[in-house]
Amino acid sequence: MPSILLLTNDFGPRAGGIETFIIGLLERMPKGEVIVYTSKQIGSESFDQKWLENFGVKVIRDSSKILLPTPRVIRAVRRVIKQSQIEKIWFGAAAPLAISARFLRVGNVKKIVALSHGHEVWWSKVFPFNFAMKEISRSVDVLTFLGDYTGSVMEKHFKDKAKLVKIAPGIDINHFKPERDPSKVNALRSELKIGSEPLILSVGRLVHRKGQDRLITAMPKILAKRPDAKLLFIGQGPRKAKLDSLVANMA
């Protein structure tokens, strides 16, 4: 019988950083321990079926494309909690869904945990969203944070600092592993025209908030001091065309 309910907007088949983080944690849960309540996505049927078959995770899709802490969603989640005798609630991202935390302490629920990522830092700073973070801080039992900076920004909303727990995302060591074959390493360096010169490496999705554009615009100043420096991006994303255009305009 599942004891954990994961409530999140950030679940596949759509790919993203938060999705990857959540899935990495979910894959390591005991089989059959988690129910996922998430938003509707096109083409999710086969994705959800694989989670059920491989991990015993039942996925419940809400009728909306974006989950918000509305009365309708809260009522629907409360029904799942009572029907499945849920004991723990896990918010994939604290903002905004964890605003509903106090209304989900029903039935057998004993613990509520919310993960924070980057956008909760913004919520913590900006009026009136900072009031939402204060509500979350009062209502959850644990809020996780990724790094010392994000933790330091959010802790001002917490009277009980013990609620804050650092959980940094892990790495799939079967996928991300150093190449041991020198010939393959040299072949890749040759293909990318990388020698022994200084190399700035950016690995991640090409999206607006990652700041790859700032690296590109900073290159003239870097090259003025280190003419042999190179900048290499590894990743894909919706900003690729914009970044390509920025590089072309600076050439």
Order of alpha helices (4+ residues) and beta strands (2+ residues): beta-alpha-beta-alpha-beta-alpha-beta-beta-alpha-alpha-beta-alpha-beta-alpha-beta-alpha-beta-alpha
